[in-house]
Amino acid sequence: MAATAPASLLSLPAELIIKVARELDFITILRCMTASLASQVVCKLLYNLITSTTSIRYIVELGALGYVDGPPGDVPTSQRLIRLLKHGKAWRNLSWMRSHEYSTPISDHFSLYDLSGGIFARGSRTKISFFELPSHIKETDGREFKLSFEFALGDLSIDPQQDLLVLVEPRVLSSHLDRNPPFRVHLRSLSTNMPHPLASVPILQERVTPFVAADYTFFIQIMGDAIGLFVNEFDHPSLLVVWNWTTGFTKLRMQFPGLTAPHTFSFLSPTMIALPRFDEHMPGQPVRISKIDIYTMHSDSSHPSYPEPIRVASFLLPPIKSSCRVIQFRSRSDPSPGPPPHTSTVSQAQAVQVPFHISPQDRIFCFHMLLQYGDAATWPLSVFSLAVFTHGSTLLAYDKFLSPDLPEDHPRSISWEDWGPSNTRCLQGLYHLGMNECYVYGNRVVYGEVPEAVTQRCRTVRVLDFTPHAARRSALAASEDGEEEDIVGVVESGAHAQNVEGVGSSSAGTSQSVEVPTAITTTATEEEEEEEEEEDGVHLQLEGLINAAEAYADHGFVNEGLNTFVDQILDGLEWETDSEDDEDTAWETEKPTLTVANVLSPSTIRNNTIFVDDVRSSLPYRAITKSVPHRSFSGVMLDDERIICLSSDGVFWVHTL
């Protein structure tokens, strides 16, 4: 009997191939484009089929930008693709399409704020103004509404997707019979200011024991059905509590002594948190240890450690000399991962309007540390700022860094050398980072740069984009266009060294750290040339790159081979759209300057004053810096399509991309 030739993928009808491809993730689609190494004809046919199909292009572009598709709605795939392309291009150049100045009266020196789901909240202790901001993605106009409260607020947080408003009421000594009154957390509907209909216990309560007459600060995060509240005071006991807000069940409770208490926490997943910690310095100890502790939470009260969480790993940071003192160690990552388990009628209507959004699976996490160092006999002491950036997938993959047969009493610590150099980027000198909480969203980070010497206010915003393929894709596009904006390497040294970023040759893969000149500068009004479709890079080093993709699937953290593979193919997947430019695409009054740099090579912080050893890191990122066409600002925040500059007098400027 004659042997039957194996069936070819391309022997299937085109409609069936497209239907199958729609079920694949974007990396698998790119690998399918190189499925046949033996026949260039087959590769060409498959490549053309994939790149000519709008729905498949949409999947690829979503993955390349770190986005996921939104729920089904009235917006067809072709329109979603057009909006996504315009959205991605706007972020690449910080080309805001619209800018608007708002003002909120501040009745006292206490100012509250939050930014979530396109709604910006700002106000004082008893009254908050909510601004539903205009959206190019949803094609909606903005509106404003105000809410008043019958008690003084300590903090607030919002989740418009769940129509959820969380209010923290500080404890009030109203009777000598209750010598330790509780902190109260009110769960209300954002649309009605009434108790939320899904909250079984509309007012949650907790106490810090023993009672201390102290002015506590608050930090809140919402993640689906979980609400985390951190009650903190510098040298007094602090408390971290996580509830299931729909049932009132306490998922986690931790109390800390004052001096070594963490300052914040971040949700890693619906059941895990990351907690930045530093050790209590002991006399004679040669180094100080800072770390990121990973904990799992409880789903019921049956575990012996309940309500204390279970520590599953500790990611150690570079050892610090014992002469340094940690004065602040904070974490931040937005948005919270995963879709909400409960959605009100209001949020369903809003969700339908969102054609795509940031992927919750692999956000960037920022761990920002301020340290004091110097001779205690002199004043003032010097301050050192260190920011460590890493992807959430790295922290969730802690098992990959630990041996499977560890004894039960093992500390489950992961040394910096084992995880840090390949999976982080360490930057120093970002003293204005995180002056406002909402400075991280998805894979982007924003802060104000070039502070005015006297007022310490800023005239420039800087965005660091850690989207896995953003920097490489931009560098490839620039090199093909004859531009040079990629970086060969970065060297940082000295306690007050500035980050060196600029132009280098196209040797982005170099492993050596060398000093480079200043980055190129263009004006925001210059238009990018549309890149032509290129197919030459698809077959470069194909066998090794496919092996790298398989390794990535096995390990789940940074893999240079896969990133190169994806970027080479993405570089050939730019396409024209038939959309017309918006009428308001050039809102500029002072022609702000724009600076772009792609940081692809490792950087080293050499500082014998702070660290025991040189600190090397290599996570790629893209830095975009732009001056603002308005007066200076004191803080800056961002979400998926906006940069918001804040002033202490209640004025703020919203730049919509």
Summary of the structure (lengths in Angstrom):
residues: 657
radius of gyration: 25.5
end to end distance: 64.8
largest distance: 96.7
contacts: 2068
relative contact order: 0.13
helix: 19%
strand: 33%
